[in-house]
Amino acid sequence: MDTATTLWLLPALPLAGAVILLLTGRFSDKWGHLLGCLMALASFVVAGIAFFDMLGRDTAQRGVHTDLFSWVPVAGLQVDFSLQLDQLSACFALLITGVGSLIHIYSIGYMSHDPGRRRFFGYLNLFLAAMLLLVLANNYLVLYLGWEGVGLASYLLIGFWFHKPTAATAAKKAFVVNRVGDMGLAIAMFVMFSTFGSINFTDVFAGAPQAGEGTLTAIGLLLLLAACGKSAQVPLQSWLGDAMEGPTPVSALIHAATMVTAGVYLIARSGPIFDLAPDARLGVILVGAVTLLFGAIVGCAKDDIKKALAASTMSQIGYMVLAAGLGPAGYAFAIMHLLTHGFFKAGLFLGAGSVMHAMDDETDMRRYGGLRTLLPITYVTFGLGYLAIIGVPPFAGFFSKDKIIEVAFNQGGASGLALGAVTLLGAGLTAFYMTRVMIMTFFGERRWKPETHPHESPAVMTGPMILLAIGSVAAGALFAFGSSLQNWLAPVVGAHHGEETVPAGVVTALALTVVALGVGFAYYQYAQRNIPETAPEAVSAMTIAARKDLYGDAFNEATFMRPGGYLTRALVFLDNRGIDGIVNGTAALIGGLSGRIRKVQSGFVRSYALSMFTGAALVAAALLAVRLW
């Protein structure tokens, strides 16, 4: 099968599923979920065939592209609707369709009693189609179409239970915050076109060396703004925790396989721009470092199991963004962590959904405890994901996160030490809050309500969890063995062989020590003490701040919402009293003058004669006065 001619099937199959499921109405209620799964699996098969076809070619010939039709044939702007599959987009295509298919299958059981199941699977298919279009695009405009499609699908899925005010509000919040980031991508395209005369990847990247550093910095920072919105990085991170209002499979799809990875993909894909703009790269590094710690601190204080995992996602994406900011030295490791994260974070979210399924949709971990014997499959699969995310060897997260810590230290000098310290601190915090989640959920006393009867999930839910757990165990070693993933991605993101400032063995020892300290502290705090069913009042300012998401919403309200409200009211006042006042005042003046002038035109001849006589008398008097003078 020729990959170039069948590439369009990758996004087209789930898109067709979405169209059928959303337009056929109740006709497809009974089999719509099966069609949704079939379309996702079919797209995965196409991605797998394309991947093996790439393996059979020489390195230089692996990338393929296809021009489907001319999309924007304007005089100075020629944009084709083109797709490409190279080493980078192939990784994302396999992740999106593979993990996405497992989430689809899991959703059959999770959403089995929901009356809107057909609509839910239609939205899932739409999400896959948009994300695949994003990563397969051959230019920034097609990428932007997929980018906006992901935003639409996320809005629909987060607000799927729109009858709940919290879900509807969360969906609107995610949509609005992402529109802020999307403006960055839109303006970046305008600057690209004005600078390079094109928005195709090949033209932009080829022209980048001839562009000024200031222009490239502006483009890089605008792309970073877009990445912050889509990947929930500071300062556009506030929507991610609220997005947990959607069904749990949505959380797994958004956090593991699709939406939040889009920002990392955008930075890696735009590497030739960032490599020539050191200030933009510095911005990427700072955003990643701040978000890495921000999410980890918030995760330490959350009692809602899904929100704790959401904060974890924010932090782990911070690792990826930081690595991507390190340029060719970090691109491959950012993608490696993204791929391993796709396995263990999807498994963790599906495990959380299984716990909720057993606990009557309860999300407060303070009402869990002792579930490991009642949910053995969920416990084991969740536990494997836990070991992977905290970086215990030989699980997946150990290989990818360790490499990011190592590359951070290898920057050398004070900056290298600072970045290394940040990544190590993040690893320790990750170990603490994830151990906290494990202990509060699966160990200790049983704290649930008497009417709750926990039970293991059906096979249609545990099956995908088992497969994801296998990926959590083996994916990291597979990608790291012989630098396989680095070599695979090198033609796209470049290769880098820098000096080893701190020996790899020392970095590994430091990371494992910090992880052990995090685990030990969490064990002392939660396994050796009774866990109250109600969170004790915070005694420290940091705990209070962490419970309130480090005042992210308060900051946005004080910095943007309130000033924006004042500005809006001022503009309304100016419009009503100023603009409308001038217009209405002018009309009133003319109306008043015309009313008074109209009285002169009475229609009576005697009035006109009197006016003429008076005028003539005045003229005569004036002439006489002038003559006498």
C-alpha positions in Angstrom: 0.0 0.0 0.0 1.4 3.4 -1.0 1.6 5.6 2.1 1.4 8.8 0.1 -1.9 7.9 -1.5 -3.5 6.5 1.7 -2.3 9.2 4.2 -5.6 11.0 4.0 -7.3 8.0 5.5 -5.7 8.6 8.9 -7.8 11.7 9.8 -10.6 10.8 7.4 -11.7 7.6 9.1 -12.4 9.0 12.5 -13.9 12.1 10.9 -16.3 9.9 8.9 -17.2 8.2 12.2 -18.0 11.5 13.8 -20.1 12.7 10.9 -22.2 9.5 10.9 -22.6 9.4 14.6 -23.5 13.0 15.0 -25.9 13.2 12.0 -27.8 9.9 12.1 -29.3 10.7 15.5 -31.0 7.9 17.4 -30.8 5.6 14.4 -27.2 4.7 15.5 -27.8 4.6 19.3 -27.5 0.9 19.5 -24.3 0.5 17.4 -22.8 3.9 17.4 -20.2 3.1 20.1 -19.0 0.1 18.0 -18.7 2.3 14.9 -16.7 4.8 16.9 -14.2 2.1 18.1 -14.0 0.6 14.6 -13.0 3.9 13.0 -10.4 4.6 15.7 -8.9 1.1 15.3 -9.0 1.3 11.5 -7.0 4.6 11.7 -4.5 2.8 14.0 -4.1 0.0 11.5 -3.4 2.6 8.7 -0.9 4.3 11.0 0.8 1.0 11.7 1.0 0.0 8.1 2.5 3.4 7.2 5.0 3.1 10.1 6.3 -0.3 8.9 6.4 1.0 5.3 8.7 3.8 6.6 10.9 1.3 8.3 11.5 -0.4 5.0 12.9 2.7 3.3 16.2 4.5 3.5 16.4 7.2 6.2 16.3 10.0 3.6 13.3 8.6 1.9 11.1 8.0 4.9 9.2 11.2 4.8 6.2 11.3 2.5 3.6 14.0 1.7 0.5 14.4 -0.4 -1.3 17.4 -1.8 -5.0 16.8 -1.6 -6.3 20.0 -3.2 -5.6 23.7 -3.5 -7.1 25.4 -0.5 -6.2 29.1 -0.6 -5.3 30.1 -4.2 -4.8 33.8 -3.6 -2.4 36.0 -5.6 0.4 36.2 -3.0 -0.7 33.3 -0.8 -0.8 29.8 -2.2 -1.8 27.2 0.4 -2.5 23.6 -0.5 -4.4 21.2 1.8 -1.3 19.0 2.2 -0.4 16.2 4.6 3.0 14.8 5.5 4.2 11.8 7.4 7.7 11.9 8.7 9.5 10.4 11.7 8.0 13.0 14.1 4.4 12.9 12.9 4.5 9.1 12.8 5.2 8.9 16.5 2.2 11.1 17.2 0.0 9.3 14.8 0.7 5.9 16.5 0.2 7.4 19.9 -3.0 9.2 19.1 -4.7 6.3 17.3 -3.2 3.5 19.5 -3.9 5.0 23.0 -7.0 6.7 21.5 -8.4 3.3 20.4 -7.9 1.9 23.9 -9.7 4.8 25.4 -12.6 4.3 22.9 -12.9 0.6 24.0 -12.7 1.5 27.7 -15.5 4.0 27.1 -17.9 1.2 26.0 -18.0 0.0 29.6 -17.6 3.4 31.3 -20.4 5.1 29.3 -22.6 2.0 29.0 -25.6 3.5 30.9 -25.3 7.1 29.6 -28.1 8.1 27.3 -25.8 10.2 25.2 -23.2 7.5 24.5 -23.6 7.8 20.7 -22.9 11.5 20.9 -20.0 10.9 23.2 -18.3 8.5 20.7 -19.0 11.0 17.9 -17.1 13.7 19.9 -14.2 11.2 20.6 -13.9 10.5 16.9 -13.9 14.2 16.1 -11.2 14.7 18.6 -9.0 12.0 17.0 -9.6 13.4 13.5 -8.7 17.0 14.6 -5.5 15.9 16.4 -4.4 13.7 13.5 -4.9 16.6 11.1 -2.8 18.8 13.4 0.2 16.5 13.5 0.0 15.4 9.8 -0.2 19.0 8.4 2.3 20.1 5.9 1.9 23.8 6.6 0.8 26.0 9.5 -2.7 26.8 8.1 -3.7 23.1 7.9 -2.1 22.7 11.4 -4.2 25.6 12.6 -7.4 23.9 11.3 -6.6 20.8 13.3 -5.6 23.1 16.2 -9.0 24.7 16.3 -10.7 21.4 15.7 -9.1 20.1 18.9 -10.3 23.2 20.7 -13.9 22.6 19.5 -13.8 18.9 20.4 -12.4 19.6 23.8 -15.2 22.1 24.5 -17.8 19.5 23.5 -16.3 16.7 25.6 -15.5 18.7 28.7 -19.0 20.0 28.7 -20.5 16.7 27.7 -22.7 16.7 30.8 -23.8 20.2 30.1 -26.8 19.9 32.4 -24.2 20.3 35.3 -23.4 24.0 35.7 -19.8 23.1 36.7 -19.3 21.2 33.5 -20.7 23.9 31.3 -18.5 26.5 33.0 -15.4 24.3 32.7 -16.0 23.9 29.0 -16.4 27.6 28.5 -13.3 28.3 30.5 -11.2 25.8 28.5 -12.5 27.3 25.3 -11.8 30.9 26.2 -8.3 30.3 27.6 -7.4 28.4 24.5 -8.6 31.2 22.3 -6.0 33.4 24.0 -3.3 31.0 23.0 -4.7 30.5 19.5 -4.3 34.2 18.8 -0.6 33.6 19.2 -0.5 31.0 16.5 -2.7 33.1 14.2 -0.5 36.2 14.6 2.6 34.0 14.1 1.3 32.9 10.8 0.8 36.6 9.7 4.4 37.4 10.6 5.6 34.3 8.8 3.7 35.3 5.6 5.0 38.9 5.8 8.5 37.7 6.3 8.8 34.5 4.1 5.9 34.9 1.7 4.7 31.5 2.7 3.4 29.5 5.7 4.6 26.1 4.4 7.0 24.3 6.8 9.7 23.9 4.1 9.6 27.5 3.0 9.5 28.9 6.5 12.3 26.7 7.8 14.4 27.3 4.7 14.1 31.1 5.0 14.6 31.2 8.7 18.4 31.6 8.6 18.0 34.8 6.4 15.5 36.4 8.7 16.4 38.8 11.5 16.8 37.4 15.0 14.1 39.9 16.3 11.6 38.5 13.8 12.3 34.9 14.7 12.1 35.7 18.4 8.7 37.3 17.9 7.5 34.2 16.0 8.9 31.9 18.6 7.3 33.7 21.5 3.9 33.8 19.7 4.2 30.0 19.1 5.1 29.6 22.7 1.9 31.5 23.7 -0.1 29.0 21.5 1.7 26.1 23.2 0.9 27.5 26.6 -2.8 27.6 25.9 -3.1 24.1 24.4 -0.6 22.4 26.8 -1.8 24.2 29.9 1.4 25.8 30.7 1.8 28.9 32.9 0.2 31.4 32.5 -2.6 29.7 30.6 -2.8 26.7 32.8 -6.0 27.5 34.7 -8.4 25.5 32.5 -6.8 22.0 33.0 -8.0 21.2 36.5 -11.6 22.3 35.7 -11.6 20.2 32.6 -11.9 17.1 34.9 -15.7 17.9 34.9 -15.9 15.8 31.7 -16.2 12.0 31.7 -13.0 10.3 32.8 -12.2 8.9 29.3 -12.1 12.5 28.1 -9.5 13.3 30.8 -7.4 10.3 29.6 -7.7 11.4 26.0 -6.9 15.1 26.6 -4.1 14.5 29.0 -2.3 11.5 27.5 -2.8 11.1 23.7 -4.1 14.4 22.3 -4.7 17.9 23.3 -2.0 18.8 25.9 0.7 17.2 23.8 -0.1 19.5 20.9 2.0 22.4 22.3 5.1 20.2 22.7 4.6 19.0 19.1 4.3 22.6 17.9 7.6 23.6 19.5 9.4 20.5 18.3 8.0 20.9 14.7 9.1 24.6 14.7 12.6 23.7 16.0 14.4 25.5 13.1 12.8 28.7 14.3 13.6 28.3 17.9 17.2 27.1 17.2 17.9 30.5 15.7 16.1 32.5 18.4 17.9 32.0 21.7 15.6 34.5 23.6 12.5 32.5 22.5 14.2 29.3 23.6 14.9 30.9 26.9 11.2 31.7 27.2 10.3 28.1 26.5 12.8 26.8 29.2 11.4 29.3 31.8 7.8 28.4 31.0 8.6 24.6 31.3 10.6 25.0 34.5 7.9 27.2 36.2 5.1 24.9 35.1 6.9 21.8 36.2 7.1 23.0 39.8 3.7 24.7 39.6 1.8 21.5 38.7 3.8 19.4 41.2 3.0 21.7 44.1 -0.7 21.8 43.2 -0.8 18.0 42.9 0.5 17.7 46.5 -2.7 19.3 47.9 -5.5 17.8 45.8 -7.9 15.3 47.3 -9.8 14.8 44.1 -8.1 11.9 42.4 -8.7 13.3 38.9 -7.5 16.8 39.8 -4.4 15.4 41.4 -3.6 13.6 38.1 -4.5 16.7 36.1 -1.9 18.7 38.1 0.5 15.9 37.5 -0.1 16.2 33.7 0.6 19.9 33.9 3.9 19.2 35.6 5.0 16.4 33.3 4.2 18.5 30.2 6.4 21.1 31.9 9.3 18.6 31.7 8.6 18.1 28.0 8.5 21.9 27.3 11.7 22.4 29.3 13.4 19.7 27.3 12.1 21.1 24.0 13.5 24.5 25.0 17.0 23.0 25.2 16.9 22.6 21.4 18.5 19.7 19.6 19.9 18.4 22.9 16.4 18.0 24.2 13.9 17.5 21.4 14.2 13.8 21.2 13.9 13.4 25.0 10.9 15.7 25.1 9.2 13.4 22.6 10.3 10.3 24.4 8.8 11.5 27.7 5.7 12.5 25.7 5.3 9.0 24.4 6.0 7.2 27.7 3.7 9.7 29.4 1.0 8.7 26.9 1.0 5.2 28.2 1.3 5.7 32.0 -0.9 8.8 32.2 -3.7 7.2 30.1 -3.4 4.1 32.4 -3.6 6.2 35.5 -6.6 8.1 34.3 -8.4 5.0 33.2 -7.5 3.5 36.6 -9.0 6.5 38.3 -12.1 6.0 36.3 -12.2 2.3 37.3 -12.0 3.4 41.0 -14.8 5.9 40.4 -16.9 3.3 38.7 -16.5 1.1 41.8 -17.1 3.9 44.2 -20.3 5.3 42.8 -18.5 8.2 41.0 -16.8 9.4 44.2 -13.6 11.3 43.4 -12.5 12.3 47.0 -9.6 10.1 47.9 -10.3 10.7 51.6 -13.3 8.5 51.1 -11.3 5.6 49.5 -8.8 3.4 51.3 -8.1 -0.3 51.2 -9.2 -0.9 47.7 -6.3 -3.0 46.6 -7.9 -6.3 47.6 -11.3 -5.4 46.1 -10.0 -4.0 42.8 -6.9 -6.2 42.1 -6.6 -5.5 38.4 -7.1 -1.8 38.9 -4.6 -1.8 41.7 -1.9 -3.6 39.8 -2.3 -1.6 36.5 -2.5 1.7 38.4 0.5 0.7 40.5 2.6 0.1 37.4 1.6 3.5 36.0 2.6 5.0 39.4 6.0 3.3 39.3 6.5 4.6 35.8 5.6 8.2 36.5 7.8 8.6 39.5 10.8 7.2 37.5 11.5 3.8 39.2 13.8 1.7 37.0 13.1 -0.2 34.7 9.7 1.4 34.2 9.0 3.8 31.3 9.3 7.1 33.1 12.7 6.3 34.4 14.3 6.4 31.0 12.6 9.5 29.6 12.5 11.7 32.8 16.1 10.7 33.7 17.3 11.8 30.3 15.6 15.2 30.7 17.3 15.7 34.1 20.6 14.7 32.6 20.3 17.1 29.6 19.3 19.9 32.0 22.5 19.4 34.1 24.6 19.1 30.9 23.8 22.7 30.0 26.7 23.6 32.2 27.4 26.6 34.5 24.9 28.1 36.8 22.0 27.7 34.4 22.7 24.0 34.2 22.8 23.6 37.9 19.6 25.6 38.3 17.7 23.6 35.7 19.0 20.3 37.1 17.9 21.3 40.6 14.4 22.2 39.3 14.0 18.9 37.5 15.2 17.0 40.5 12.9 18.9 42.8 10.0 18.1 40.4 10.9 14.4 40.5 10.8 14.5 44.3 7.5 16.2 44.4 6.1 13.8 41.8 7.1 10.9 44.0 5.4 12.5 46.9 2.1 13.3 45.4 1.8 10.1 43.4 2.6 8.0 46.5 0.0 10.0 48.4 -2.5 9.1 45.7 -1.6 5.4 45.9 -1.8 5.2 49.7 -5.0 7.2 50.0 -6.7 5.1 47.4 -5.5 1.5 47.8 -4.1 1.3 51.3 -5.0 2.0 54.9 -8.5 1.9 56.4 -11.6 1.7 54.4 -13.2 5.1 54.6 -16.1 4.9 52.2 -19.8 5.1 52.9 -21.6 2.0 54.2 -23.9 2.0 51.1 -20.9 1.8 48.8 -20.0 -1.7 47.5 -16.7 -1.5 45.5 -16.3 -4.0 42.7 -13.8 -4.5 39.9 -14.6 -3.1 36.5 -15.7 -5.3 33.6 -13.2 -6.7 31.1 -14.0 -4.1 28.5 -12.5 -1.5 30.9 -9.7 -3.6 32.5 -8.4 -4.9 29.1 -7.2 -1.4 27.9 -5.8 -0.8 31.4 -3.7 -3.9 31.2 -2.3 -3.0 27.7 -1.5 0.5 28.9 0.2 -1.0 31.9 2.4 -3.1 29.6 3.4 0.1 27.8 4.1 1.7 31.2 6.6 -1.1 31.9 8.3 -1.6 28.5 8.0 1.6 26.4 10.9 3.5 28.0 13.4 0.7 27.6 12.3 0.2 24.0 12.8 3.8 23.1 16.1 4.1 25.0 17.7 0.9 23.8 20.5 1.7 21.4 19.2 5.3 21.3 16.5 4.0 19.0 14.1 6.9 19.3 16.9 9.5 19.1 18.2 8.0 15.9 14.6 7.7 14.5 13.9 11.4 15.2 17.3 12.8 14.2 16.4 13.5 10.5 13.6 15.8 11.7 14.7 17.3 15.1 18.4 17.0 14.7 21.1 15.2 16.7 23.2 16.6 19.5 26.2 15.1 21.2 27.2 17.6 23.9 29.7 17.3 26.7 28.7 15.4 29.8 28.9 18.0 32.5 27.6 15.7 35.2 28.1 11.9 34.7 24.9 10.0 33.9 25.4 7.7 36.8 25.6 10.6 39.2 22.4 12.1 37.8 20.6 8.7 38.1 21.8 8.3 41.7 20.6 11.8 42.6 17.2 11.3 40.9 16.6 8.0 42.6 17.6 9.4 46.0 15.2 12.3 45.6 12.4 9.9 44.5 13.1 7.7 47.5 12.9 10.8 49.8 9.6 11.8 48.2 8.1 8.3 48.6 9.4 8.0 52.2 7.9 11.4 53.2 4.6 10.5 51.7 4.6 7.1 53.4 5.3 8.8 56.7 2.7 11.4 56.2 -0.2 9.2 55.0 0.6 5.5 55.8 1.8 6.0 59.3 -1.1 8.4 60.3 -4.8 8.2 60.1 -6.3 10.0 57.1 -9.3 12.1 58.2 -12.4 12.0 56.0 -12.4 15.8 55.8 -9.3 17.7 54.9 -7.9 19.5 57.9 -7.7 23.2 57.7 -4.4 24.3 56.2 -1.9 25.6 58.7 0.6 26.9 56.2 0.3 29.6 53.5 1.8 27.2 50.9 -0.9 24.5 51.6 -3.6 27.1 51.3 -2.1 28.4 48.1 -1.7 24.9 46.6 -5.3 24.0 47.4 -6.4 27.1 45.5 -4.2 26.2 42.5 -1.5 28.7 43.6 -4.1 31.5 43.0 -4.0 31.0 39.2 -7.7 31.9 38.9 -7.3 34.8 41.3 -4.4 36.1 39.3 -6.3 35.9 36.0 -9.3 37.6 37.6 -7.2 40.5 39.1 -4.9 40.9 36.0 -7.2 40.3 33.1 -10.9 39.9 34.1 -11.4 42.9 36.3 -9.3 45.3 34.3 -11.1 44.0 31.2 -14.4 44.5 32.8 -13.5 48.1 33.8 -12.3 48.7 30.2 -15.5 47.3 28.8 -17.7 49.4 31.0 -15.6 52.5 30.1 -15.9 51.8 26.4 -19.7 51.3 26.8 -19.9 54.6 28.7 -17.9 56.3 26.0 -20.1 54.7 23.3 -23.3 55.7 25.1 -22.4 59.1 26.3 -19.6 60.0 23.9 -20.2 58.6 20.4 -24.0 58.3 20.8 -24.1 61.7 22.6 -22.4 63.4 19.7 -24.6 61.7 17.1 -27.8 62.2 19.1 -26.8 65.8 20.0 -26.1 66.7 16.4 -29.5 65.3 15.4 -31.2 67.2 18.2 -29.5 70.5 17.2 -30.5 70.1 13.6 -34.0 69.1 14.6 -34.4 72.1 16.9 -33.0 74.6 14.4 -35.3 73.2 11.7 -38.3 73.4 14.0 -37.6 77.1 14.7 -36.8 77.9 11.1 -39.9 76.1 10.0 -42.0 78.6 11.9 -40.9 81.3 9.5 -42.4 79.4 6.6 -46.1 79.9 7.8 -47.7 80.0 4.4 -49.5 83.3 5.0 -48.9 86.1 2.4 -49.3 88.8 5.0 -46.4 87.3 7.0 -44.2 87.2 3.9 -45.1 90.8 3.0 -44.3 92.0 6.6 -41.0 90.2 6.4 -40.2 91.8 3.1 -41.2 95.2 4.4 -39.1 94.8 7.6 -36.1 93.7 5.6 -36.4 96.6 3.2 -36.7 99.0 6.1 -33.6 97.6 7.7 -31.6 97.8 4.4 -32.8 101.4 3.9 -31.9 102.3 7.5 -28.5 100.8 7.1 -27.8 102.7 3.9 -28.9 106.0 5.4 -26.7 105.4 8.4 -23.7 104.8 6.3 -24.4 107.9 4.2 -24.8 110.1 7.3 -21.6 108.7 8.8 
